[in-house]
Amino acid sequence: VALAGVVAFLPIRSRGGLDSFTFPTPAGDSAVQSEAQPQDAIYQMLDAAREGDLEKYLDSFGPEMQANLRQAVTEMSRDRFLASIREANEKIKGVAVMEPERVSENEVKAVVEYVYQDRNETQTMTLGRSGERWQILRLDNTQRIQTLIPYGTPVQQQ
């Protein structure tokens, strides 16, 4: 059950020239972050999923989700688990992480929007601070958003 929510959300960028894309840090490449930001855990998870780095991927999640994911890896096998999260996201064209909403000093909620050819989907994540870093604690179900103009539609000037 936990895997279904994670698979719907996780790996990205296997089509449309996104294979070589690395998600930027919230402050950009030229700025140095003095402390970790909640979005860092999301970017780490997305990059790790794309790269097939299972330990980095699992490390993006809090202890409870990490335990559930490790159980899924054991049941499915490492290769099948990584293949399933790649396959589930092959049609994703892009992703946007909205500014997190602070719930408490050590917890935030962030909305992630996935762009597909024919629709967009959003998913709310709850992230928690553990020492100096942030981890994904919970994933809500994805919500479909109908797009008025599908991704890739040529723009015509009138």
C-alpha positions as CSV (number, residue, x, y, z in Angstrom):
1,V,0.0,0.0,0.0
2,A,2.8,2.4,0.9
3,L,4.6,1.6,-2.3
4,A,1.6,2.5,-4.5
5,G,1.7,6.1,-3.2
6,V,5.5,6.3,-3.5
7,V,5.5,4.8,-7.0
8,A,2.9,7.3,-8.2
9,F,5.1,10.1,-7.0
10,L,8.7,9.3,-7.2
11,P,11.1,8.9,-10.1
12,I,11.0,11.4,-12.9
13,R,12.7,12.5,-16.0
14,S,13.2,9.5,-18.2
15,R,11.8,11.1,-21.4
16,G,11.8,14.4,-23.1
17,G,15.5,15.2,-22.5
18,L,15.2,15.0,-18.8
19,D,17.6,12.1,-18.3
20,S,20.6,14.4,-17.9
21,F,18.7,17.0,-15.9
22,T,19.7,17.5,-12.2
23,F,17.3,19.2,-10.0
24,P,18.6,22.6,-8.7
25,T,19.0,23.4,-5.0
26,P,16.4,25.9,-3.8
27,A,19.0,28.7,-3.7
28,G,20.4,27.9,-7.1
29,D,23.8,26.7,-8.2
30,S,25.7,29.8,-7.3
31,A,24.5,30.3,-3.7
32,V,25.7,28.3,-0.8
33,Q,23.1,27.0,1.5
34,S,23.9,27.4,5.2
35,E,21.3,24.9,6.2
36,A,19.2,22.2,4.6
37,Q,15.9,23.1,3.1
38,P,12.8,20.9,3.0
39,Q,12.9,20.8,-0.8
40,D,16.3,19.2,-0.6
41,A,14.8,15.9,0.4
42,I,12.4,16.0,-2.5
43,Y,15.2,16.8,-5.0
44,Q,17.4,14.1,-3.5
45,M,14.6,11.5,-3.8
46,L,13.9,12.4,-7.4
47,D,17.5,12.4,-8.4
48,A,18.2,9.2,-6.6
49,A,15.2,7.5,-8.3
50,R,16.4,8.6,-11.7
51,E,20.0,7.5,-11.0
52,G,18.9,4.1,-9.6
53,D,20.6,4.9,-6.3
54,L,18.5,2.9,-3.9
55,E,20.2,3.9,-0.6
56,K,20.1,7.6,-1.5
57,Y,16.5,7.2,-2.5
58,L,15.5,5.4,0.8
59,D,17.5,8.0,2.8
60,S,15.2,10.7,1.5
61,F,12.4,9.2,3.6
62,G,11.7,9.3,7.3
63,P,12.1,6.1,9.4
64,E,8.5,4.8,9.0
65,M,8.3,5.2,5.3
66,Q,11.8,4.0,4.9
67,A,10.9,0.8,6.7
68,N,7.9,0.2,4.5
69,L,9.9,0.8,1.4
70,R,12.7,-1.5,2.5
71,Q,10.0,-4.2,3.1
72,A,8.8,-3.6,-0.5
73,V,12.3,-3.9,-1.8
74,T,12.7,-7.2,0.1
75,E,9.4,-8.6,-1.3
76,M,10.0,-7.4,-4.9
77,S,13.8,-7.6,-5.2
78,R,16.0,-4.5,-5.7
79,D,15.9,-4.7,-9.5
80,R,12.1,-5.1,-9.7
81,F,11.6,-2.3,-7.2
82,L,13.8,0.2,-9.1
83,A,12.3,-0.9,-12.4
84,S,8.8,-0.4,-11.1
85,I,9.3,3.2,-10.0
86,R,11.1,4.1,-13.2
87,E,8.3,2.5,-15.3
88,A,5.6,4.2,-13.3
89,N,7.0,7.6,-14.2
90,E,8.1,7.2,-17.8
91,K,5.4,9.5,-19.0
92,I,6.2,12.4,-16.7
93,K,7.4,15.4,-18.7
94,G,8.3,17.6,-15.7
95,V,7.9,18.4,-12.1
96,A,7.5,21.6,-10.0
97,V,7.9,21.8,-6.2
98,M,5.9,24.6,-4.6
99,E,7.1,26.6,-1.7
100,P,6.6,24.5,1.5
101,E,4.0,25.6,4.1
102,R,5.3,25.5,7.6
103,V,3.2,23.3,9.9
104,S,5.6,23.6,12.9
105,E,9.3,24.4,13.5
106,N,10.3,20.9,12.3
107,E,7.5,20.0,9.9
108,V,6.3,21.4,6.5
109,K,3.9,20.4,3.7
110,A,4.9,20.8,0.1
111,V,2.9,20.4,-3.0
112,V,4.6,18.7,-5.9
113,E,3.1,19.0,-9.4
114,Y,3.8,16.4,-12.1
115,V,3.3,17.4,-15.7
116,Y,2.2,14.7,-18.2
117,Q,1.3,15.0,-21.9
118,D,-2.4,15.1,-21.2
119,R,-2.8,16.2,-17.6
120,N,-1.1,17.4,-14.5
121,E,-1.2,15.8,-11.0
122,T,-0.4,17.2,-7.6
123,Q,0.7,15.4,-4.5
124,T,1.2,16.9,-1.0
125,M,4.2,15.7,1.0
126,T,4.8,16.1,4.6
127,L,8.5,16.6,5.5
128,G,10.1,16.6,8.9
129,R,13.4,17.9,10.1
130,S,15.7,15.3,11.7
131,G,18.8,17.1,13.1
132,E,20.3,19.1,10.2
133,R,18.3,17.5,7.4
134,W,14.8,17.0,6.1
135,Q,13.1,13.8,5.2
136,I,9.8,12.9,3.5
137,L,7.4,11.6,6.2
138,R,4.1,11.2,4.4
139,L,2.7,11.3,0.9
140,D,-0.9,12.1,0.1
141,N,-2.7,10.5,-2.8
142,T,-2.2,12.3,-6.1
143,Q,-4.9,14.6,-7.4
144,R,-5.5,14.9,-11.2
145,I,-5.7,18.4,-12.7
146,Q,-7.2,18.7,-16.2
147,T,-5.0,21.0,-18.3
148,L,-6.6,23.3,-20.9
149,I,-3.6,23.1,-23.2
150,P,-1.8,19.8,-23.2
151,Y,2.0,19.7,-22.7
152,G,3.8,20.1,-26.0
153,T,1.0,21.9,-27.9
154,P,2.6,24.3,-30.4
155,V,2.1,27.9,-29.6
156,Q,0.6,29.9,-32.5
157,Q,0.8,33.6,-32.7
158,Q,-2.4,35.3,-34.0
